[in-house]
Amino acid sequence: MAGPPLKILLVEDNPADAVSIEFLLGEIERQQQQRYRLKTADSISSGLKALDSETFDVVLLDFELPDSSGFDTPRRVQERAPEVPIVALTGHSDEEFAARAISMGVQDYLIKGRIVSDLLYRAVLYAIERKKSQQLLKNSEERFRAFFELTGVGAFQADPSGRFVLVNGSFCNIMGYDRDDLLSLSFGDLTHPDDLPGHLKEFELLLNGGQSQYDTEKRFVHKDGRTVWVHLSMTLLRDAKGRPLRAMGIVQDITGKKSAEEEIKHIADHDALTGLPNRRLFIELTRLEVAQARRNRKKIAFLFLDLDRFKNVNDTLGHGAGDEMLMEVAYRIRHNLRKSDTVARVGGDEFNIILPDIARGEDGSEIASKLVASFQAPFFIAGHELRMTASIGISVYPDDDEDMDTLFRYADIAMYYAKKQGRNAFQFYNPAINTRSIERMQMEGWLRRCVERDELSVHYQPQLEIKTGKIISAESLVRWNHPERGLLQPKSFIPLAEETGLIAAIDLWVLNAVCRQVRTWLDAGFPPFSITVNLSARLFQDPELVVKISKILKDTAFPADCLGLEITESVAMSNIEYTAEQLGKLAEMGMHILIDDFGTGYSSLNYLKRLPIGRLKIDRTFIEDIRTDPDDRAIINAVTAMAHNLRMKVIAEGVETEDQLEFLRGAGCDEIQGYLVSKPLPAEEFSKLIASGKFSVCPKVG
């Protein structure tokens, strides 16, 4: 079906060329079923008159006319009828002419003498459609610019480097800059220095396709230097090949909202009178400190401070004076603590303090002494010179316990013990410092004789291969059958053994005992299997280590291929040259090497590659919160992938639940150890496990 007739204006002063064009249009009408209405003009002036009196779909324009010449000809037509597309009729065939004509807005051009009906038909239709597309684009851009400027929020466009190429007035107002100033800056120039690393990371993810949108709350820096909180939503435009073109963003000023939120949060988390953290915030901060201490194997002192006879101040001078006293007490406490310490008001005249990162439990006494001494100076309250003292109780993580609530309770008990002893003093949780020292000396004396008295024993905790469900090895764990306190776990005496240097003798005893026990099992007909033994830093640094282990293996006729030696990450990395030499000798003898507590130190991958390590054991602190802590999950995935790339196997310790196992299975972890498999078993019970057939034969021996 034929379309509507095309209205064509032909401006051509050469009659022969005009007849030729009209003839070709006739062919188009016959061949393409496209009707047309043609009007001709032989000068620019007559052509412009025609444009004034009628509307046309296209103009076929000769650039060389009696009253107009060159590129001035299309310019005059565009000024009179900018909406009508132009097809140039020219005798030029050079590319420079074509490029300039197109740059002026001419939709197409035809070279006289080479025009055929198909070419003319295509040029006319192309010119009309291209002009329509240009007009639609222009309309769209105008609507976009109107919306961009009139929207009530800040808006911008930036190139892939982050430099602004378009900003609206609202964004200028938010940032305090003129438009030209902003167009000379980049996104990073406005970002608060503390937020810049995160911004660069997010922007890089956006550019690389790691995320499709950047949506966050962040801080900008106003031209006058003040901080402006904004909500930023940013997305990236890409070309057909996926390459980034421009980032488009919307910015809302939320400084007022943030200030209100911070004020509400501060009120919820702080004591209104003293400005100190309240009980709620203090508990949250303490949880973080305990988690950090557990991971870094540090100690924390918990202090419970209570004012002595504070009730007398309220009763005699009133609650206003009591409040003034509490504010002065809070000031003195704060100014006698380290920057890393935390103090909170948790009750009327009760203050809790945590002292993180201490080397020994007794170190808490130094701060406690300073606090007690700070109360010696008089308080000037409500026009009166008052004397006030305080009693302090101290408990120590992990010496006294590892449970936070228990430690608070212990510190409270110690505080009341200090009051009973006369107040104005501090006391450690049951027993006091001097008693603790006596007990420590007594414990050290017992510990020195435990080996010769044969009070130590070994328990064995199975290690299970996730893929097969088979028990492939076991870790040997020492226990102390204390003559008065019964069976003691390692945490009750190993730290003291390490401090006193007795740990090396205990390690050698365990190694000897394990080899003799396994030899007994092998002689009884059990198949060979793998057992791992822990080496302390003290024993590992012994220059005679290899000789001593060789002698034990020889004396017990124990197959070296079935012995695994565990050293901690921190021990392995303390002297990498020495470590590489010692482990190399042990590995050459057939023993396999494990790195224990991996993830708690600062291992270099380059160093790990130099060591003959067969397995990495992920520390239990990364397993405990595996369901709720995305950082722990990320670390486990990264460690597992890294270990496999280095041809090492990964074992996770402290696995207690099926959920933990399922995550580890998905992460590609090879083995697990923990109560989900079995608690550590004494030799008699472990024998039954071996006899059950659930044990895999030692791969190097069987």
Secondary structure, 3 states (H helix, E strand, C coil): CCCCCEEEEEECCCHHHHHHHHHHHHHHHHHHCCCEEEEEECCHHHHHHHHHHCCCCEEEEECCECCECCCHHHHHHHHHCCCCCEEEEECCCCHHHHHHHHHCCCCEEEECCCCCHHHHHHHHHHHHHHHHHHHHHHHHHHHHHHHHHHCCCEEEEECCCCEEEEECHHHHHHHCCCHHHHCCCEHHHHECHHHHHHHHHHHHHHHCCCCCEEEEEEEEECCCCCEEEEEEEEEEEECCCCCEEEEEEEEEECHHHHHHHHHHHHHHHECCCCCCECHHHHHHHHHHHHHHHHHHCCEEEEEEEEECCCHHHHHHHCHHHHHHHHHHHHHHHHCCCCCCCEEEECCCCEEEEEEEEECCHHHHHHHHHHHHHHCCCCEEECCEEECCCEEEEEEEECCCCCCHHHHHHHHHHHHHHHHHCCCCCEEECCCCHHHHHHHHHHHHHHHHHHCCCCCEEEEEEEEEECCCCCEEEEEEEEEEEECCCEEECHHHCHHHHHHHCCHHHHHHHHHHHHHHHHHHHHHCCCCCCEEEEECCHHHHCCCCHHHHHHHHHHHHCCCHHHEEEEEEHHHHHHCHHHHHHHHHHHHHCCCEEEEEEECCCCCCHHHHHHCCEEEEEECCHHHHCCCCCHHHHHHHHHHHHHHHHCCCEEEEECCCCHHHHHHHHHHCCCEEECCCCCCCEEHHHHHHHHHCCCECCCCCCC
